[in-house]
Amino acid sequence: MTSVQDSDASPYLAADEFNPALDYTELDAFYASILSVSVTDAKSGDVSFPLLVSMLNGMRALLNELLMRPLGEGQVSPTLLRAVFIMLENAELWSDPSHYDELARLLRFVAALPRVAKKLLVSWYQDVERWTAGEPLRLSEGRKRRMYSLERLERLLGFLQQFISVRIFDRKDLRDVVPAVVVISLLHEANEHFGRLYRAIPLSVPRSAKAPVPLAYQLFNNDAVNELADLKQDFRRWMMQQQGQSAGAPGELFSFSKYNFILDAGSKATLLKYDAAVQMQAQYRDSLLANGMDERAGYLVLEVARANLIPDTMRQLANKQPTDLKKPLKIHFKGEKGIDAGGLRKEFFQLIIAELFDPRFGMFLLNEETRTLRFNPDSMESTFEFELLGVLLGIAIYNSTILDMHFPQVVYKQLLGQKPTLDDLLDAQPSLAKGLLQLLEFDGDVEAVFARDFTYSYESYGAQVVVPLKPDGDQIPVTKENRAEFVQLYVEHVLEKSVARQFGAFSRGFLRVCGGPALQLFRS
């Protein structure tokens, strides 16, 4: 029997777990022909589209029937899903808001499908041109015509985002928006798969030959949701879901936070503040009850001298429990009168951050190219200073205070436990990363031209420091055969190993304060 994967012998192939067996070129032509057939009334001059009307009537009847009888796990066949898949691919039709009522019915049906059926749809969206070691597999032209593409995925995502925006602006309710977000989650799942495949391509493959990159995560953000959604209520519903309180009418406890790819960085930061406020209020209340309603016990009070700011802060925070750090912060400068109504707190953060980042302490190095800070691998400061900085960042978030701390994106990625890559180095230290990319893509005699060995060298306090990237690294030349390993070890050393002591302390301090569930929203 001929496999669907590699044959173009028959156009009448059955849908299966690998793909829906569609010739997408013919499908687009079919829809275009339906939309192009028009009839003009000789008397009135009105133009009608009889084939389009017939198609919409048939689609409406089918969906009404399906929506009346929800399908169970064993009632969804690939043939039925193929019909749904075909309907979703009518991009020109669904880009027209006059057909949004039909689209809403279709999305409601897809969103209500059992998980096994949704997984099958995701696998079909993942059926794009396969790449191995940066090069596409050899496939017949017929097979290629039956493969999905990232361009189609982006097109489908685009009209679904437009549908959500129009429904939110026009109707101000979520009845049609919820199913659309659920369907987008299937596209996001497929795109995450593409991302994993892309990241798995070895560094030995030149970037110019790599598979097409997955869709940018910003394409999954929806401006209308981020502008108009009640994020405080959304966060409350999400927390109820996290606690298992999901009873109620369908959609009653829907939250965008559960589908956090739809939220931009600003909305996620707002949710992080709400999470901080909830934990802060709970800690304030518990402290009052535990201390006989002594209002002072409900606050994190720091008494510091301006001339001794860091030692005073370190000494007092060292004795605090993580629960104390989540209380509202009040500052008292020794020898000064005044009640902290927010102004002293802001001044405290400005003073202590300026002192910690002062070049004379040598805790950080400034990248002149990006104007961002990186941890100094040769800092003489103890780990407690870095832990203090992490704690202060967490306390600032809990107290809705913006700090003037310009870290590259990789720092926040590492706070979430994600491993940095060459792309992260490109963002943090562009010139350094570009040099490594040139090494990876050079087509000549790498050993003779670059004259590198497996070491990392840099200047520290006027002296040249050489660090082996592997045992006897200074005796191992970088060649065309081992350059990918060299780059991997180099990136790992620069972004991880060389600053493990400093970043580990900073992360430990930050997570003492900001270990709440909202932090995980930033993973998407």
Secondary structure, DSSP 8 states (H G I E B T S, - for coil): ---TTT--S-S-----SS-----HHHHHHHHHHHHH--EE-TTT--EE-HHHHHHHHHHHHHHHHHHHS---GGG--HHHHHHHHHHHT-HHHHTSGGGHHHHHHHHHHHHTS-HHHHHHHHHHHT----EETTEE----HHHHHTS--HHHHHHHHHHHHHHHHHHHHHH-SSTTHHHHHHHHHHHHHHHHHHHHHHHHS-TTS-GGGS------GGGG--HHHHHHS-HHHHHHHHHHHHTT---SSTTTT--TTTTGGGS-HHHHHHHHHHHHHHHHHHHHHHHHHHTTT-GGGGSEEEEE-GGGHHHHHHHHHHT--HHHHTS-EEEEETT-----SSHHHHHHHHHHHHHHT-TTT--EEEETTTTEEEE-TT--S-HHHHHHHHHHHHHHHHTT--------HHHHHHHTT----HHHHHHHSHHHHHHHHHHHH--S-HHHHH--BSEEEEEETTEEEEEESSTTGGGSB--TTTHHHHHHHHHHHHHTGGGHHHHHHHHHHHHHH--SGGGGGGG-
